[in-house]
Amino acid sequence: MDIGYITSIYVILAIYLSTVLDERVGKFNKEDADKEGNFIFTLKTIGLLWLVGVIIYIARNVVELVPSPFNGLAGYEHGRLKELTTASAFVFVFLLYQKHLKDRLEYMYNMMVAR
């Protein structure tokens, strides 16, 4: 039951944060990316990936602090749940909903394949 509880928190938080991040960075514009040049485009993409990594780290640590209504039930210890430290559900959903990041990475992939 606790796995479902934690997974639900991760999924809701991931959808919310990915939506907020996409709104903040705006829509990906291919014409602007063409004007930037490869080096600047790559640096901005790395910066966005860095930000995504930081958000994942913070979300994982915040969810660890959320108490569980199932803690202590039949001797269960919420703190021992492995899903608290892995955040795999959060990472999957967060990256799945990152439209801007996916568009940037697809553009970068096409840029590399065209060479």
Backbone as a chain_set.jsonl record, in Angstrom:
{"seq": "MDIGYITSIYVILAIYLSTVLDERVGKFNKEDADKEGNFIFTLKTIGLLWLVGVIIYIARNVVELVPSPFNGLAGYEHGRLKELTTASAFVFVFLLYQKHLKDRLEYMYNMMVAR", "coords": {"N": [[0.827, -1.19, 0.0], [1.971, 1.182, 0.735], [3.853, 1.613, -1.262], [2.27, 2.239, -3.469], [1.181, 4.621, -2.469], [3.47, 6.306, -2.238], [4.308, 6.263, -4.921], [2.128, 7.534, -6.132], [2.388, 10.118, -5.049], [4.88, 10.822, -6.157], [4.239, 10.776, -8.94], [2.21, 12.743, -9.228], [3.613, 15.007, -8.308], [5.681, 15.038, -10.217], [4.326, 15.508, -12.656], [3.269, 18.033, -12.132], [5.648, 19.59, -11.63], [7.047, 19.255, -14.051], [5.339, 20.51, -15.818], [5.418, 23.134, -14.835], [8.163, 23.72, -15.236], [8.349, 23.491, -18.044], [6.678, 25.632, -18.763], [8.195, 27.755, -17.799], [10.624, 27.659, -19.294], [9.673, 27.869, -21.84], [8.422, 27.364, -25.239], [10.143, 25.195, -27.49], [12.072, 26.497, -30.085], [12.921, 25.983, -33.282], [14.06, 27.666, -35.199], [15.319, 29.662, -33.66], [17.194, 28.051, -32.388], [18.742, 27.285, -34.568], [19.978, 29.717, -35.146], [21.554, 30.139, -32.88], [23.851, 28.545, -32.937], [25.966, 25.649, -32.733], [27.591, 25.282, -30.391], [26.624, 27.065, -28.363], [23.969, 26.21, -28.281], [24.351, 23.569, -27.378], [25.488, 24.078, -24.849], [23.304, 25.337, -23.573], [21.495, 23.237, -23.579], [22.813, 21.377, -21.949], [22.759, 22.869, -19.605], [20.001, 22.88, -19.108], [19.601, 20.138, -18.689], [21.133, 19.864, -16.393], [19.597, 21.408, -14.616], [17.256, 19.857, -14.579], [18.277, 17.556, -13.347], [18.88, 18.592, -10.795], [16.305, 19.282, -9.909], [15.155, 16.727, -9.791], [16.712, 15.599, -7.758], [16.052, 17.271, -5.56], [13.27, 16.835, -5.396], [13.187, 14.111, -4.748], [14.354, 14.163, -2.198], [12.487, 15.735, -0.834], [10.122, 14.187, -0.955], [10.915, 12.054, 0.59], [10.608, 13.093, 3.119], [7.893, 13.204, 3.513], [5.356, 12.078, 5.546], [4.024, 8.762, 6.093], [0.791, 7.34, 6.022], [0.693, 4.692, 6.575], [2.761, 3.956, 8.166], [4.04, 2.147, 10.873], [1.908, 0.445, 10.943], [1.01, -2.764, 11.56], [3.661, -3.31, 12.228], [5.118, -2.184, 10.175], [7.678, -0.22, 8.631], [8.005, 2.845, 7.34], [10.28, 4.31, 6.537], [12.064, 2.422, 5.592], [11.396, 1.807, 3.037], [12.393, 1.186, -0.203], [11.734, 2.64, -2.504], [11.618, 5.249, -1.7], [14.159, 6.334, -1.867], [14.984, 5.903, -4.485], [13.324, 7.089, -6.468], [12.424, 6.446, -9.028], [9.926, 6.367, -10.332], [9.231, 9.062, -10.289], [11.305, 10.205, -11.855], [10.885, 8.969, -14.365], [8.242, 9.847, -15.11], [8.564, 12.619, -14.916], [10.532, 13.172, -16.887], [9.155, 12.198, -19.096], [7.11, 14.054, -19.459], [8.446, 16.357, -20.192], [8.342, 18.396, -22.542], [9.787, 20.498, -23.839], [12.479, 19.802, -23.299], [12.616, 17.266, -24.549], [12.191, 18.048, -27.214], [14.478, 19.62, -27.631], [16.519, 17.696, -27.34], [15.873, 15.961, -29.419], [16.289, 17.655, -31.605], [19.027, 18.036, -31.29], [19.936, 15.427, -31.685], [19.166, 15.029, -34.383], [20.804, 16.956, -35.503], [23.305, 15.846, -35.056], [23.13, 13.466, -36.524], [22.89, 14.4, -39.098], [25.4, 15.095, -39.815]], "CA": [[0.0, 0.0, 0.0], [2.839, 2.35, 0.83], [4.477, 1.819, -2.572], [1.271, 2.979, -4.243], [1.099, 5.961, -1.881], [4.668, 7.058, -2.639], [4.259, 6.399, -6.376], [1.135, 8.581, -6.429], [3.001, 11.414, -4.727], [5.902, 11.081, -7.172], [3.624, 11.048, -10.245], [1.551, 14.054, -9.156], [4.668, 16.018, -8.221], [6.41, 15.065, -11.49], [3.5, 16.184, -13.662], [3.21, 19.455, -11.774], [6.945, 20.25, -11.83], [7.4, 19.275, -15.473], [4.503, 21.549, -16.423], [5.973, 24.428, -14.415], [9.442, 23.923, -15.913], [8.072, 23.757, -19.462], [6.152, 27.0, -18.871], [9.295, 28.698, -17.532], [11.616, 27.694, -20.376], [8.98, 28.218, -23.076], [8.42, 26.373, -26.32], [11.372, 25.077, -28.261], [11.958, 27.137, -31.389], [13.991, 25.486, -34.145], [14.729, 28.796, -35.864], [16.229, 30.254, -32.67], [18.287, 27.094, -32.182], [19.612, 27.384, -35.742], [20.736, 30.97, -35.03], [22.47, 30.087, -31.737], [25.094, 27.829, -33.208], [26.039, 24.363, -32.036], [28.207, 25.366, -29.072], [25.691, 27.711, -27.432], [22.826, 25.311, -28.156], [24.773, 22.459, -26.531], [25.616, 24.589, -23.476], [21.959, 25.542, -23.024], [20.905, 21.911, -23.349], [23.481, 20.851, -20.755], [22.209, 23.632, -18.487], [18.654, 22.38, -18.839], [19.763, 18.809, -18.09], [21.612, 20.111, -15.03], [18.434, 21.854, -13.852], [16.403, 18.683, -14.417], [18.925, 16.73, -12.329], [18.705, 19.238, -9.49], [14.891, 19.137, -9.547], [14.965, 15.327, -9.411], [17.355, 15.429, -6.449], [15.252, 17.967, -4.543], [11.986, 16.129, -5.263], [13.431, 12.857, -4.018], [14.572, 14.476, -0.79], [11.236, 16.239, -0.263], [9.187, 13.066, -0.8], [11.403, 11.267, 1.723], [10.133, 13.721, 4.354], [6.436, 13.079, 3.609], [5.007, 10.927, 6.396], [3.123, 7.776, 5.507], [-0.286, 6.897, 6.915], [0.854, 3.256, 6.805], [3.893, 3.738, 9.06], [3.697, 1.554, 12.152], [0.806, -0.491, 10.762], [1.474, -4.165, 11.58], [5.116, -3.314, 12.332], [5.725, -1.646, 8.947], [8.49, 0.988, 8.79], [7.986, 3.625, 6.1], [11.64, 4.735, 6.213], [12.817, 1.331, 4.955], [10.901, 1.621, 1.677], [13.439, 1.489, -1.183], [11.234, 3.627, -3.473], [11.858, 6.597, -1.18], [15.479, 6.823, -2.267], [15.269, 5.734, -5.903], [12.529, 8.078, -7.212], [12.347, 6.059, -10.432], [8.625, 6.788, -10.879], [9.317, 10.506, -10.499], [12.2, 10.466, -12.985], [10.221, 8.528, -15.59], [7.127, 10.737, -15.451], [9.107, 13.973, -15.089], [11.156, 13.254, -18.21], [8.127, 11.937, -20.096], [6.315, 15.26, -19.678], [9.316, 17.476, -20.529], [8.21, 18.645, -23.986], [10.887, 21.343, -24.301], [13.717, 19.022, -23.251], [12.555, 16.245, -25.602], [12.39, 18.722, -28.499], [15.899, 20.007, -27.707], [17.334, 16.499, -27.55], [15.592, 15.482, -30.771], [16.991, 18.574, -32.505], [20.461, 17.728, -31.167], [20.14, 14.142, -32.343], [19.097, 15.264, -35.837], [21.984, 17.743, -35.839], [24.433, 14.915, -35.067], [22.929, 12.478, -37.596], [23.053, 15.09, -40.387], [26.844, 15.279, -40.109]], "C": [[0.873, 1.256, 0.0], [3.539, 2.644, -0.494], [3.533, 2.606, -3.476], [1.128, 4.415, -3.766], [2.265, 6.831, -2.358], [4.681, 7.271, -4.15], [3.275, 7.487, -6.784], [1.695, 9.967, -6.158], [4.028, 11.78, -5.792], [5.277, 11.476, -8.508], [2.96, 12.423, -10.261], [2.581, 15.172, -9.126], [5.418, 16.156, -9.542], [5.619, 15.786, -12.57], [3.453, 17.681, -13.388], [4.532, 20.167, -12.092], [7.364, 20.28, -13.295], [6.589, 20.33, -16.212], [5.046, 22.929, -16.091], [7.278, 24.71, -15.15], [9.238, 24.214, -17.394], [7.531, 25.165, -19.671], [7.267, 28.021, -18.706], [10.284, 28.797, -18.687], [10.98, 28.016, -21.72], [9.053, 27.105, -24.106], [9.762, 26.381, -27.033], [11.134, 25.665, -29.646], [13.161, 26.737, -32.234], [14.759, 26.62, -34.804], [15.713, 29.491, -34.917], [17.43, 29.349, -32.427], [19.263, 27.132, -33.351], [20.507, 28.618, -35.655], [21.8, 30.918, -33.937], [23.83, 29.507, -32.086], [25.179, 26.615, -32.309], [26.563, 24.465, -30.609], [27.242, 25.949, -28.043], [24.474, 26.816, -27.21], [23.163, 24.15, -27.213], [24.91, 22.897, -25.081], [24.249, 24.796, -22.831], [21.272, 24.212, -22.729], [21.51, 21.27, -22.111], [22.964, 21.57, -19.513], [20.813, 23.159, -18.111], [18.71, 20.992, -18.206], [20.249, 18.915, -16.648], [20.443, 20.504, -14.133], [17.473, 20.69, -13.592], [16.975, 17.768, -13.336], [18.76, 17.291, -10.93], [17.26, 19.094, -9.01], [14.602, 17.706, -9.1], [15.535, 15.08, -8.019], [16.518, 16.054, -5.338], [13.925, 17.239, -4.317], [12.145, 14.839, -4.472], [13.594, 13.118, -2.533], [13.316, 15.003, -0.111], [10.26, 15.097, -0.005], [9.621, 12.164, 0.35], [10.86, 11.798, 3.045], [8.624, 13.601, 4.555], [6.105, 11.863, 4.476], [4.002, 10.007, 5.701], [2.019, 7.417, 6.499], [-0.173, 5.411, 7.27], [2.004, 2.943, 7.764], [3.41, 3.206, 10.406], [2.552, 0.548, 12.078], [1.365, -1.906, 10.647], [3.0, -4.249, 11.577], [5.846, -2.756, 11.122], [6.489, -0.361, 9.245], [8.609, 1.695, 7.436], [9.396, 3.986, 5.634], [12.47, 3.675, 5.507], [12.392, 1.078, 3.517], [11.944, 2.089, 0.667], [13.019, 2.588, -2.165], [11.414, 5.064, -2.991], [13.174, 7.168, -1.692], [15.764, 6.691, -3.758], [14.555, 6.748, -6.781], [12.392, 7.723, -8.686], [11.017, 6.455, -11.073], [8.639, 8.279, -11.184], [10.142, 10.815, -11.745], [11.515, 10.117, -14.3], [9.137, 9.52, -16.014], [7.628, 12.153, -15.713], [9.729, 14.144, -16.469], [10.145, 13.03, -19.332], [7.349, 13.203, -20.45], [7.151, 16.489, -20.014], [9.333, 17.702, -22.037], [9.418, 19.425, -24.518], [12.2, 20.552, -24.352], [13.732, 17.959, -24.349], [12.781, 16.864, -26.977], [13.843, 19.136, -28.692], [16.779, 18.794, -28.019], [17.104, 15.899, -28.93], [16.307, 16.351, -31.804], [18.491, 18.265, -32.489], [20.789, 16.416, -31.852], [20.15, 14.317, -33.863], [20.316, 16.053, -36.323], [23.202, 16.825, -35.958], [24.336, 13.923, -36.224], [23.197, 13.119, -38.962], [24.515, 15.256, -40.759], [27.414, 14.138, -40.835]], "O": [[0.554, 2.253, -0.647], [3.791, 3.805, -0.814], [3.956, 3.533, -4.167], [0.972, 5.326, -4.578], [2.064, 7.953, -2.823], [5.032, 8.357, -4.613], [3.559, 8.276, -7.686], [1.498, 10.886, -6.952], [4.049, 12.912, -6.277], [5.742, 12.42, -9.146], [3.135, 13.183, -11.213], [2.442, 16.169, -9.834], [5.757, 17.268, -9.948], [6.178, 16.588, -13.318], [3.583, 18.495, -14.303], [4.539, 21.213, -12.741], [7.981, 21.251, -13.732], [7.097, 20.974, -17.13], [5.125, 23.796, -16.961], [7.483, 25.822, -15.637], [9.895, 25.099, -17.943], [7.885, 25.825, -20.648], [7.285, 29.04, -19.396], [10.736, 29.891, -19.025], [11.685, 28.4, -22.653], [9.657, 26.057, -23.881], [10.42, 27.413, -27.164], [10.131, 25.372, -30.296], [14.293, 27.114, -31.928], [15.978, 26.541, -34.952], [16.812, 29.865, -35.326], [18.554, 29.829, -32.278], [20.473, 27.024, -33.155], [21.672, 28.566, -36.049], [22.834, 31.576, -34.048], [24.851, 29.955, -31.563], [24.544, 26.558, -31.255], [26.038, 23.807, -29.71], [27.067, 25.38, -26.966], [24.001, 26.677, -26.082], [22.359, 23.791, -26.352], [24.496, 22.173, -24.175], [24.061, 24.462, -21.662], [20.552, 24.086, -21.739], [20.79, 20.68, -21.306], [22.753, 20.938, -18.478], [20.485, 23.051, -16.93], [17.947, 20.702, -17.284], [19.824, 18.146, -15.785], [20.311, 19.995, -13.02], [16.938, 20.564, -12.49], [16.23, 17.26, -12.499], [18.526, 16.541, -9.982], [17.02, 18.814, -7.836], [13.877, 17.499, -8.126], [14.901, 14.42, -7.196], [16.3, 15.436, -4.296], [13.506, 17.05, -3.175], [11.315, 14.522, -3.619], [13.046, 12.394, -1.702], [13.102, 14.743, 1.073], [9.636, 15.046, 1.055], [8.775, 11.569, 1.016], [10.674, 11.031, 3.99], [8.125, 13.867, 5.648], [6.528, 10.748, 4.172], [3.237, 10.435, 4.836], [2.288, 7.213, 7.683], [-0.868, 4.931, 8.165], [2.199, 1.785, 8.133], [2.482, 3.753, 11.002], [2.264, -0.129, 13.064], [2.118, -2.199, 9.719], [3.567, -5.166, 10.983], [7.071, -2.845, 11.047], [6.023, 0.486, 10.008], [9.244, 1.188, 6.511], [9.665, 3.964, 4.433], [13.481, 4.0, 4.885], [12.968, 0.223, 2.845], [12.337, 3.256, 0.675], [13.855, 3.377, -2.607], [11.368, 5.995, -3.794], [13.277, 8.372, -1.924], [16.704, 7.314, -4.253], [15.136, 7.223, -7.757], [12.255, 8.619, -9.518], [10.99, 6.84, -12.242], [8.123, 8.713, -12.214], [9.719, 11.601, -12.593], [11.566, 10.899, -15.25], [9.126, 9.977, -17.157], [7.159, 12.813, -16.64], [9.483, 15.143, -17.145], [10.274, 13.617, -20.407], [6.973, 13.402, -21.605], [6.595, 17.583, -20.113], [10.246, 17.244, -22.725], [10.003, 19.048, -25.534], [12.94, 20.629, -25.333], [14.753, 17.77, -25.009], [13.476, 16.287, -27.813], [14.382, 19.016, -29.792], [17.673, 18.867, -28.862], [18.037, 15.383, -29.546], [16.867, 15.833, -32.771], [19.141, 18.235, -33.534], [21.812, 16.305, -32.528], [21.041, 13.81, -34.544], [20.798, 15.832, -37.434], [24.032, 17.001, -36.85], [25.348, 13.579, -36.835], [23.677, 12.451, -39.878], [24.829, 15.532, -41.917], [28.603, 14.14, -41.152]]}, "num_chains": 1, "name": "protein.A"}
